[in-house]
């Protein structure tokens, strides 16, 4: 197992956790609530990092 694999696994876990928090906030507070939007923006950042790592991994 490489360091990059550990990073990908950590990111996958963080993405799942953040996605769950975002869905819960959306259901409780509404989709336009600042908390829901914040979770969505944080999730976008993590998904972009994950995608970059996957592209880099494929090119190695």
Secondary structure, 3 states (H helix, E strand, C coil): CCHHHHHHHHHHHHHHHHHHHHHHHHHHHCCCCHHHHHHHHHHHHHHHHHHHHHHHHHHC
